[in-house]
Amino acid sequence: MAARHEEIADELRRAIDREEYTVGSLLPTESDLAAHYGVSRGTVRQAVAALTAEGLIGSRQGARRVVLASRRSQSFAELRSFAQWARAMGREATGHVVSQEYRPATKEDAVRLHLPERAPVLHVLRVRGLDGEPVLLERTVYADWISPAVQSLEPDCPSVTQRLYEETGLVFAYGEHTIDAVAAGAQDAELLGVRRAGPLLRVRRVTTTREGRPVEWSDDRYRSDAVSFSVHNSIGNNALARKTAE
């Protein structure tokens, strides 16, 4: 059975996710929370400390805590797979391969994956969902050396990242992401259940091993009403770089 402070922490997480406490708002005081949950201020302090460690609320001592983030946002402060992010929200990640085929590497594929042009690379179009609801289209190109392992996975594999680690020892260690907005084309609209030309959040990413060897590059398109992105930074560490649109 979970300790009381863990139960309170989970209730606060869910309240933040439901936007009962929105980003930028203040949590109730420790005294008010203690009265609400019928516990001591020490128990509340333990619950609040857990949320602080997760980056959901601010850490100023002696002041009311400020909500910094919601688990509904995909944070780029750490490299997490779609399935890991879904689990952090208490949701089930689903996936389904719409199509996959080998093609000769284009010039763009070759540059991003550090391969010769026309090397065989695996193109995969995958729909990802939360609790079965489609929220993301992944158009991924895998490097020739990892393509056979990807091709052998079942079409509804919920976590490609985890399965590749289990079967090959591959660790996705570094990612570079470019974020912008695009209009949904006919295929995007049909697979995500949105209107054609509606807004989608696009993330183009290249993921590499610890040694810097490119594994994949992808054009990921999220339903804008289902997912948002967040970057936590400070004056001493700014993880977000602004660039003009290409």
N, C-alpha and C positions, 0 to 999 in steps of 0.2 A: 504493500500500500504506500502511495506517495506521501511524503511529509507535507504538512500543511503549507509551508512556504512554497513548495513546488506547485501545489494546487493553485495557490493564489497567483504565482507567476504565470501559470498557464491561462488562468482566467483573464489576467491583464493582457497577455499576448493576444488572446482572442478579441478582447475589447478594442485593442489597437487595430487589429485586422478589420474589424467591423466599422472602424472609424468613429467609435464612440469617443476616443481620444485621437484627434487628428494630428498629423505631423505639424510641429510648431506649437501645439497646445501644452498646457501644464497638467500634470497629473494632480489628483487631490493630494493634500498633505498626508504625511505618515499617520498623523492622529486620525484624520478622516478615514483613511484606508483601514486602519486598525479597528475603528468603530464599525465600519461597513462589513468587514469580514469577521468581526468578533474575536480578534486575536491581539497579541501584544505588538507594540511598535517594533520590537526586535524581530518578530516573525515577518512583519511587513518589510523591514530593512533587508532581510535575507532575500525575499522575493524580488525586491527592487534591484538588488545587487546582481541577480541573475540576468535581468533585462538589460542592465547597464553593460554587463560583460558581453552581451550579444549585440550591442550597438543600437538597441531599440530606443533607449532613453538616455538623456544626458547624465553626467556624473558629478555635477556640482554639489559639494557637500554643504549641508546646512541651508539648502534652498529647495524649493519645489522643483521636481524633475521635469524636464522638457522632453516631449516625444520627438525622437529624431528620425524614425523610420518605421515602416510597416513591413511585415513579411510578404505582403502582396507585391512588393517591388523586387525586381531582380537586381541585386547589387553586384557591381563590378569591382568591389574591393577585394574579392577573392574569386578564384576560378572554380566555378561549380557547374556540374552538368545540369541539364533540365530536370532530370529525375531527382538529383540531390536538392535542388531548389524547391521542387514540389513537395518532397518529404518534409522540408523545413516548415512548410505551411500546413502540414497535416493533410496534404492532398495526394491523390494517387496519380502518378505519371503514366500515360498511355502513349503508344506509338504504333504507327502502321506505315509500312513501305508502300508507296504508290507505284514507284518504278525504280529500277536500278539497271544500269548497263555500263559496259566498258566502252570508252571512247578514247581516241588519241588525244593526248594533252595538247590544249591550245597554247598559244604564247602566254596568256594570262595564267593558265594552270602551271605552266613550266616555271614562270617567275615566282609565283606564290609557293609552290611546292619544291622548288630547287631541283627540277627534273629536266631531262632533255625534252624538247618539243616532240610530240607524237608518241611519247611513252604511254603505255596503257594505264589509264586511271579510271576509277570507279565513280560514276555519277549516281547519287541516290536522292530521290525525292521522298521525303518522309513527313507525315502529318503527326504532330505531337498534341496531346490533350491533357487536361486536368480533369480527373474524375470522368473521363470519357468525352468531355466537351472539347472540340478542336480549338486550339489557341495559337498554334505555331506551325509554319511550313519551313522545313529545312531542305535547302538544296545544297548538298554537300559533295565535294570532290575529294576523294581519298587518294593519297599517294600510292604508287604501284606496290610498294613493299608491304603495306598493311591492307590493301584491297581484298585479297583472298580471305582474310580473317573476317572482314566486315561482310563480305558476300555470303559467308556460311551462316550468319546469324538468322534466326527466325524473323519473319517480317514484322511481328508484333513485339519484338524485344523492347522492354520498357526503358532500359539503360544501356546504350551501346558502350558508353565510357566504362561502366562497371564490368560488362562482359568481356571487353577487350583486355581489361586489367586481369581478370580471372583466367582468361584463356591464353594470353600472350605475355602478361606482365607489363603491358604498355601503360605508362602514366602520362596523361595529358597535363603538362606542367606549366606551360605559359600560353597566354592568349592575347592577341591584339584585336581590338574591336573598333569598328567604325559604325556610328549610329546615325541614321537619318530617317526620313519619312518618304514613303512611296505610295502611289495609288494602286489599289488591287486590280490586277488584270483578271481576265475571264477565269483562268484556272485557279488563281488565288481565291477569288470570290466563291467559286463552287466548292473548293475543298475546305475553306474556313467558314462557310455559311454567312458571308458578309455581302454587302452590295458592291457591284462592280464600280471601280474608281473610288471606293471608300478608302480612308486612310489606314495604312499599316505602318508599324514601326519596324524598320529594317536594321538588322545588325549583320554587318559583314565581318567575318572573323577568320584569322589564321591561328591554328593551335599547333604547338610544337612539343617535343619531348624535353626533358631536362637538359639534354645536350644541344637543344636548339634545332633538331631535325623536324621539319614540317610534317605533320601527320595528315592534316585536312585543311581545306578552306571552304567556307560556307556562306551562303546568302540566306539568312534566317528572317522570316517575316512573321511578326506577331500581330494578333488582333489588338488594336489600340485600346479597346474597351475592357480587355482582360488582363493586360500586363503593362507595367510601367518599369522604368529603370531608375536606379539610384546610384550615386557615387558619394561616399563619405570622404571628406577631405578636411584639411586644416591649413593654417597659414604656413606650417612647416612641411606639409606633405600633400601636394595637390595631384591626385591621380588622374584628373580629367584634363585633356588638352583640347582646345577649341581650334577647329580648322574651317576654312571656307569650303562650301560645297564644291565637289568635283564635277 
